[in-house]
Amino acid sequence: MRDADYLLVESTYGDRVHEPVDPMAQLAAVIRRTADRGGVLLIPSFAVGRTQTLLYLLHRLKTDRSIPDLPIFVDSPMAAAAIRIFKENPDHHDLTAAQCEAVCEVAEAVESVEQSRAITHMRYPQVIISASGMATGGRVVHHLKALASDARNTILFTGHQAVGTRGAALVGGAKSVKIHGQYVAVHAEVDVLDNLSAHADAVEILDWLHHFDSAPRTTFITHGEPVAADALRLRIEESLSWRCVVPEHGESAVLTHAHEARAAD
C-alpha cells in the first residue's frame, strides 16, 4: 500500500518497543529454570496461531536438546482442532510435511475434562499450554487455580494482556487472583514472552507508515488501550504531521472519497 484516503491503524503496542530478545532462547531459559525447581510451566495461549508457534519453538528446542525431554500437553479443544488442520494442510506452510508432522507431534492433545483434571495433579516438570491467552476463561483457569500458589511453578504469558483481564493482573504483579469466587495466592513465577506477539510495536508501525507516498486525509488509531493509542497518535503527528484521531467507543465518522470532497469544495 502506498496511499489511502483514510487509514485505520492498530495501537496495541503503540507506546512501546519490543526488546531485542530471542523468544526461543527466552523460552528455553524459562523451561530449564522451572524444571530445575521441579515445577510445572503453565502457558496461557491463544488457541489459533500462538499455540502452533509455541509448538514449533518447543520442537526446535527439543531437537537441539536445549531443554529437558519433559512432557508437553495442549489442553484446549479449539487448539487441538487447529493443530489437526495445521497437520492436514502442509502445503499451506513454509515447513515441509515431515517438519509439520514433527511440530504437531511434540505435544499430547488433552481432549476430555477428565484428562485435563489429571494433568493438573501431575506434580512433576511438564509444560501445559492452555486457552485462553489472557486467562479469562477456559481450562487454563482450572490449571491456574491449582498451580499459581506453588513457587516451583511458572506462569508464562505469550501475548498482549488487556486491561482488566486476569492475565493483566498477573503480569502486573498481583499477589492473588480471583478464580471461581475465591482468591488464590500467587507464589509462582510470572513471566512474559513479548516478542512472540503478532502486533507491531511503535517503531515498526512508524516504519510502515513512512512508505506512504502521501498522507491519508485522516488516520484513525484503533485496537489499543487509551495510553498506547494516544502515544501512537502523538508519534505519528510529530513524525509525519498527519491528522490523527483516536475514536471514542461508539463514535462514528462520515468518510467521503477524495474526488467527492474536491467536488464539494
Sine and cosine of phi, psi and omega as CSV:
sin_phi,cos_phi,sin_psi,cos_psi,sin_omega,cos_omega
0.00,0.00,0.74,-0.67,-0.02,-1.00
-0.90,-0.44,-0.37,0.93,0.02,-1.00
-0.39,-0.92,0.29,-0.96,0.01,-1.00
-0.32,-0.95,0.55,-0.84,0.11,-0.99
-0.93,0.36,-0.71,0.70,0.02,-1.00
-0.72,-0.69,0.54,-0.84,-0.04,-1.00
-0.74,-0.68,0.72,-0.69,0.17,-0.98
-0.95,-0.31,0.81,-0.58,-0.01,-1.00
-0.77,-0.64,0.70,-0.72,-0.01,-1.00
-0.97,0.24,0.28,-0.96,-0.06,-1.00
-0.60,-0.80,0.49,0.87,-0.03,-1.00
-0.79,0.62,-0.72,0.69,0.05,-1.00
-0.91,-0.41,0.63,0.77,-0.04,-1.00
-0.94,0.34,-0.17,0.99,-0.01,-1.00
-0.90,-0.44,0.32,0.95,-0.03,-1.00
-0.43,-0.90,0.18,-0.98,0.02,-1.00
-0.81,-0.58,0.74,-0.68,0.01,-1.00
-0.89,0.45,0.68,-0.74,0.07,-1.00
-0.93,0.36,0.60,-0.80,0.01,-1.00
-0.98,0.22,0.92,0.39,-0.05,-1.00
-0.90,-0.44,0.67,-0.74,0.06,-1.00
-0.97,0.23,0.92,-0.39,-0.05,-1.00
-0.89,0.46,-0.51,0.86,0.01,-1.00
-0.93,0.37,-0.66,0.75,0.05,-1.00
-0.91,0.41,-0.63,0.78,0.01,-1.00
-0.91,0.40,-0.66,0.75,0.03,-1.00
-0.89,0.46,-0.68,0.73,0.01,-1.00
-0.87,0.49,-0.68,0.74,-0.01,-1.00
-0.90,0.44,-0.65,0.76,0.02,-1.00
-0.90,0.44,-0.69,0.73,-0.01,-1.00
-0.90,0.45,-0.73,0.69,-0.01,-1.00
-0.89,0.45,-0.67,0.74,-0.02,-1.00
-0.89,0.46,-0.70,0.72,-0.02,-1.00
-0.93,0.37,-0.68,0.73,0.00,-1.00
-0.89,0.45,-0.63,0.78,0.01,-1.00
-0.88,0.47,-0.50,0.87,0.04,-1.00
-0.99,0.11,-0.14,0.99,-0.08,-1.00
0.98,0.19,0.40,0.92,-0.10,-0.99
-0.98,-0.20,0.03,-1.00,0.02,-1.00
-0.95,-0.31,0.70,-0.71,0.08,-1.00
-0.99,-0.15,0.90,-0.43,0.04,-1.00
-0.97,-0.25,0.83,-0.56,-0.02,-1.00
-0.89,-0.45,0.98,-0.19,0.16,-0.99
-0.92,0.40,0.81,-0.58,-0.15,-0.99
-0.60,-0.80,0.58,-0.81,0.13,-0.99
-0.91,0.42,0.70,-0.72,-0.18,-0.98
-0.93,0.37,-0.59,0.81,-0.09,-1.00
-0.94,-0.34,0.87,-0.50,0.03,-1.00
0.99,-0.15,-0.90,0.44,-0.07,-1.00
-0.93,0.36,-0.68,0.74,0.01,-1.00
-0.87,0.49,-0.67,0.74,-0.01,-1.00
-0.92,0.39,-0.59,0.81,0.08,-1.00
-0.89,0.45,-0.68,0.73,0.02,-1.00
-0.88,0.47,-0.65,0.76,0.02,-1.00
-0.90,0.44,-0.61,0.79,0.05,-1.00
-0.89,0.46,-0.71,0.70,0.01,-1.00
-0.90,0.44,-0.67,0.74,0.00,-1.00
-0.91,0.41,-0.62,0.78,0.08,-1.00
-0.87,0.49,-0.72,0.69,0.01,-1.00
-0.87,0.49,-0.69,0.72,-0.04,-1.00
-0.92,0.39,-0.62,0.79,0.04,-1.00
-0.94,0.34,-0.64,0.77,0.01,-1.00
-0.89,0.46,-0.64,0.77,0.01,-1.00
-0.99,0.17,-0.08,1.00,-0.06,-1.00
0.85,0.53,0.60,0.80,0.03,-1.00
-1.00,0.08,-0.21,0.98,0.03,-1.00
-0.71,-0.71,0.35,-0.94,0.06,-1.00
-0.89,0.46,0.40,-0.92,0.00,-1.00
-0.99,0.12,0.90,0.43,-0.04,-1.00
-1.00,-0.06,0.39,-0.92,-0.03,-1.00
-0.94,0.35,0.55,-0.83,0.01,-1.00
-0.81,-0.59,0.75,-0.66,0.00,-1.00
-0.84,-0.54,0.65,-0.76,0.17,-0.99
-0.95,-0.32,0.94,-0.34,-0.07,-1.00
-0.94,-0.35,0.97,0.24,0.02,-1.00
-0.29,-0.96,0.91,-0.41,0.01,-1.00
-0.84,0.55,-0.63,0.78,0.01,-1.00
-0.92,0.39,-0.67,0.74,0.02,-1.00
-0.90,0.44,-0.65,0.76,0.01,-1.00
-0.89,0.46,-0.64,0.77,0.04,-1.00
-0.91,0.41,-0.65,0.76,0.02,-1.00
-0.91,0.42,-0.60,0.80,0.03,-1.00
-0.90,0.43,-0.64,0.77,0.04,-1.00
-0.89,0.46,-0.66,0.75,0.03,-1.00
-0.91,0.42,-0.67,0.75,0.04,-1.00
-0.85,0.53,-0.72,0.70,-0.06,-1.00
-0.94,0.35,-0.56,0.83,-0.07,-1.00
-0.99,0.15,-0.12,0.99,-0.05,-1.00
-0.78,-0.63,0.86,0.51,-0.06,-1.00
-0.90,0.43,-0.41,0.91,-0.02,-1.00
-0.92,0.38,-0.23,0.97,-0.03,-1.00
-0.99,-0.12,0.14,0.99,-0.03,-1.00
-0.86,-0.51,0.30,-0.95,0.10,-1.00
-0.98,0.22,-0.29,0.96,0.01,-1.00
-0.98,0.21,0.44,-0.90,0.14,-0.99
-0.95,0.31,0.23,-0.97,0.02,-1.00
-0.87,0.50,-0.63,0.77,0.01,-1.00
-0.91,0.40,-0.69,0.73,0.03,-1.00
-0.90,0.44,-0.68,0.74,0.01,-1.00
-0.85,0.52,-0.70,0.71,0.01,-1.00
-0.91,0.41,-0.66,0.76,0.00,-1.00
-0.90,0.44,-0.65,0.76,0.02,-1.00
-0.89,0.46,-0.69,0.72,-0.03,-1.00
-0.94,0.34,-0.41,0.91,-0.05,-1.00
-1.00,-0.02,-0.05,1.00,-0.07,-1.00
-0.94,0.33,-0.36,0.93,-0.01,-1.00
-0.81,-0.59,0.40,-0.92,0.08,-1.00
-0.99,-0.11,0.80,-0.60,0.04,-1.00
-0.98,0.20,0.76,-0.65,0.02,-1.00
-0.99,-0.12,0.90,-0.43,-0.10,-0.99
-1.00,-0.07,-0.80,0.60,-0.16,-0.99
-1.00,0.00,0.34,-0.94,0.07,-1.00
-0.90,0.45,-0.60,0.80,0.01,-1.00
-0.89,0.46,-0.68,0.74,0.05,-1.00
-0.90,0.43,-0.63,0.78,0.01,-1.00
-0.88,0.47,-0.68,0.73,0.03,-1.00
-0.91,0.41,-0.58,0.82,-0.04,-1.00
-0.91,0.41,-0.70,0.72,-0.04,-1.00
-0.94,0.34,-0.43,0.90,0.06,-1.00
-0.87,0.49,-0.54,0.84,-0.07,-1.00
-0.99,-0.10,0.11,0.99,0.10,-1.00
-0.99,0.15,0.97,-0.26,-0.11,-0.99
-1.00,-0.08,0.75,0.66,0.12,-0.99
-0.73,-0.68,0.32,-0.95,-0.09,-1.00
-0.81,0.58,0.78,-0.63,0.01,-1.00
-0.30,-0.96,0.21,-0.98,0.08,-1.00
-0.88,-0.47,0.78,-0.62,0.07,-1.00
-0.88,-0.47,0.88,-0.47,0.09,-1.00
-0.97,-0.24,0.85,-0.52,-0.11,-0.99
-0.55,-0.84,0.53,-0.84,0.03,-1.00
-1.00,-0.03,0.46,-0.89,0.23,0.97
-0.99,-0.11,0.28,-0.96,-0.10,-0.99
-0.93,0.38,-0.36,0.93,0.04,-1.00
-0.95,-0.31,0.20,0.98,0.05,-1.00
0.86,0.52,0.57,0.82,0.00,-1.00
-1.00,-0.01,-0.32,0.95,-0.02,-1.00
-0.13,-0.99,-0.07,-1.00,0.01,-1.00
0.99,0.11,-0.14,-0.99,-0.10,-0.99
-0.93,0.38,-0.43,0.90,-0.04,-1.00
-0.87,0.49,-0.48,0.88,-0.02,-1.00
-0.89,0.45,-0.64,0.77,0.03,-1.00
-0.91,0.41,-0.61,0.79,0.05,-1.00
-0.92,0.39,-0.65,0.76,0.04,-1.00
-0.86,0.52,-0.71,0.71,-0.02,-1.00
-0.86,0.52,-0.59,0.81,-0.05,-1.00
-1.00,0.09,-0.46,0.89,-0.20,-0.98
-0.94,-0.35,-0.36,0.93,-0.16,-0.99
-0.91,0.42,-0.48,0.88,-0.10,-0.99
-1.00,0.08,-0.07,1.00,-0.03,-1.00
-0.99,-0.16,0.87,-0.50,-0.08,-1.00
-0.92,0.38,-0.25,0.97,0.05,-1.00
-0.96,0.27,-0.40,0.92,-0.11,-0.99
-1.00,0.05,0.25,-0.97,0.06,-1.00
-0.74,-0.68,0.67,-0.75,0.13,-0.99
-0.94,-0.35,0.89,-0.45,-0.12,-0.99
-0.89,-0.46,0.89,-0.45,0.03,-1.00
-1.00,-0.08,0.55,-0.83,-0.12,-0.99
-0.81,-0.59,0.34,0.94,0.01,-1.00
-0.23,-0.97,0.02,-1.00,-0.02,-1.00
-0.87,0.50,0.67,-0.75,0.04,-1.00
-0.92,-0.40,0.93,-0.36,-0.06,-1.00
-0.92,0.39,0.55,-0.84,0.03,-1.00
-0.84,0.54,0.70,-0.72,0.03,-1.00
1.00,-0.06,-0.14,0.99,0.01,-1.00
-1.00,0.03,0.33,-0.94,0.05,-1.00
-0.89,0.46,-0.59,0.81,0.03,-1.00
-0.89,0.46,-0.68,0.73,0.02,-1.00
-0.89,0.46,-0.63,0.78,0.03,-1.00
-0.89,0.46,-0.68,0.73,0.00,-1.00
-0.92,0.40,-0.71,0.70,0.02,-1.00
-0.89,0.45,-0.53,0.85,0.01,-1.00
-0.98,0.22,-0.01,1.00,0.08,-1.00
1.00,-0.09,0.35,0.94,0.00,-1.00
-0.84,0.54,0.68,-0.73,0.02,-1.00
-0.99,0.11,-0.26,0.97,0.08,-1.00
-0.41,-0.91,0.43,-0.90,0.05,-1.00
-0.73,-0.68,0.53,-0.85,-0.03,-1.00
-1.00,0.04,0.84,-0.55,0.01,-1.00
-0.72,-0.70,0.84,-0.55,0.02,-1.00
0.81,0.59,0.67,0.74,0.08,-1.00
0.99,0.14,0.01,1.00,-0.01,-1.00
-0.80,-0.60,0.52,-0.85,0.04,-1.00
-1.00,0.05,0.77,-0.64,0.00,-1.00
-0.94,-0.34,0.81,-0.59,0.02,-1.00
-0.92,0.39,0.59,-0.81,0.00,-1.00
-0.93,-0.36,0.97,-0.26,0.09,-1.00
-0.92,-0.38,-0.23,0.97,0.01,-1.00
-0.92,0.39,0.44,-0.90,0.13,-0.99
-0.92,0.39,0.68,-0.74,0.06,-1.00
-0.87,-0.49,0.81,-0.59,-0.04,-1.00
-0.69,-0.72,0.22,-0.98,-0.05,-1.00
-0.67,-0.74,0.70,-0.72,0.17,-0.98
-0.97,-0.23,1.00,0.09,-0.06,-1.00
-0.90,0.43,-0.56,0.83,-0.13,-0.99
-0.97,0.23,0.02,1.00,0.12,-0.99
-1.00,0.03,-0.16,0.99,-0.04,-1.00
-0.89,0.46,0.62,-0.79,0.06,-1.00
-0.99,0.12,-0.08,1.00,-0.02,-1.00
-1.00,0.07,0.72,-0.69,0.06,-1.00
-0.94,0.34,0.48,-0.87,0.10,-1.00
-1.00,0.03,-0.04,-1.00,-0.10,-0.99
-0.88,0.48,-0.67,0.74,-0.03,-1.00
-0.92,0.38,-0.67,0.75,0.01,-1.00
-0.90,0.44,-0.62,0.78,0.05,-1.00
-0.91,0.42,-0.71,0.70,0.02,-1.00
-0.88,0.47,-0.64,0.77,0.04,-1.00
-0.85,0.52,-0.67,0.74,0.01,-1.00
-0.92,0.40,-0.67,0.74,-0.03,-1.00
-0.91,0.41,-0.49,0.87,-0.01,-1.00
-0.91,0.41,-0.24,0.97,0.00,-1.00
-0.99,0.12,-0.10,0.99,0.03,-1.00
-0.94,0.33,0.66,-0.75,0.05,-1.00
-0.97,0.26,-0.50,0.87,0.01,-1.00
-0.55,-0.83,0.34,-0.94,-0.05,-1.00
-0.97,0.24,0.67,-0.74,0.16,-0.99
-0.88,0.48,0.40,-0.92,0.04,-1.00
-0.90,0.44,-0.62,0.79,0.09,-1.00
-0.54,-0.84,0.67,-0.74,0.12,-0.99
-0.94,-0.34,0.88,-0.47,0.01,-1.00
-1.00,-0.08,0.81,-0.58,-0.05,-1.00
-0.98,-0.20,0.89,-0.45,-0.14,-0.99
-0.80,-0.59,-0.03,-1.00,0.17,-0.98
0.77,0.64,0.85,0.52,0.06,-1.00
-0.26,-0.96,0.40,-0.91,0.10,-0.99
-0.91,0.42,0.42,-0.91,-0.08,-1.00
-0.78,0.62,-0.67,0.74,-0.03,-1.00
-0.91,0.41,-0.70,0.72,-0.01,-1.00
-0.91,0.41,-0.67,0.74,-0.01,-1.00
-0.89,0.45,-0.69,0.73,-0.03,-1.00
-0.94,0.33,-0.56,0.83,0.05,-1.00
-0.90,0.43,-0.65,0.76,0.02,-1.00
-0.93,0.36,-0.63,0.78,0.07,-1.00
-0.82,0.57,-0.73,0.68,-0.03,-1.00
-0.90,0.43,-0.65,0.76,0.02,-1.00
-0.87,0.49,-0.71,0.70,-0.04,-1.00
-0.92,0.38,-0.68,0.73,0.00,-1.00
-0.89,0.45,-0.67,0.75,-0.03,-1.00
-0.96,0.27,-0.59,0.81,-0.07,-1.00
-0.99,0.12,-0.62,0.78,-0.14,-0.99
-0.89,-0.46,-0.18,0.98,-0.04,-1.00
0.86,0.51,0.57,0.82,0.05,-1.00
-1.00,0.03,0.44,-0.90,0.12,-0.99
-0.99,0.17,0.86,-0.51,-0.05,-1.00
-0.84,-0.54,0.56,-0.83,0.04,-1.00
-0.71,-0.70,0.74,-0.68,0.16,-0.99
-0.97,-0.23,0.98,-0.19,-0.10,-1.00
-0.91,0.41,0.56,-0.83,0.14,-0.99
-0.99,0.17,0.36,-0.93,0.04,-1.00
-0.86,0.50,0.79,-0.62,0.02,-1.00
1.00,0.09,-0.10,1.00,-0.01,-1.00
-0.94,0.33,0.57,-0.82,0.04,-1.00
-0.86,-0.52,0.35,-0.94,0.00,-1.00
-0.64,-0.77,0.61,-0.79,0.05,-1.00
-1.00,-0.08,0.87,-0.49,-0.03,-1.00
-0.97,-0.24,0.73,-0.69,0.04,-1.00
-0.83,-0.56,0.51,-0.86,0.04,-1.00
-0.94,0.33,0.50,-0.86,-0.04,-1.00
-0.84,0.55,-0.63,0.78,0.01,-1.00
-0.91,0.42,-0.60,0.80,0.04,-1.00
-0.92,0.39,-0.63,0.78,0.01,-1.00
-0.90,0.43,-0.66,0.75,0.00,-1.00
-0.92,0.39,-0.59,0.81,0.03,-1.00
-0.91,0.41,-0.62,0.79,0.01,-1.00
-0.92,0.40,-0.54,0.84,0.02,-1.00
-0.94,0.34,0.00,0.00,0.00,0.00
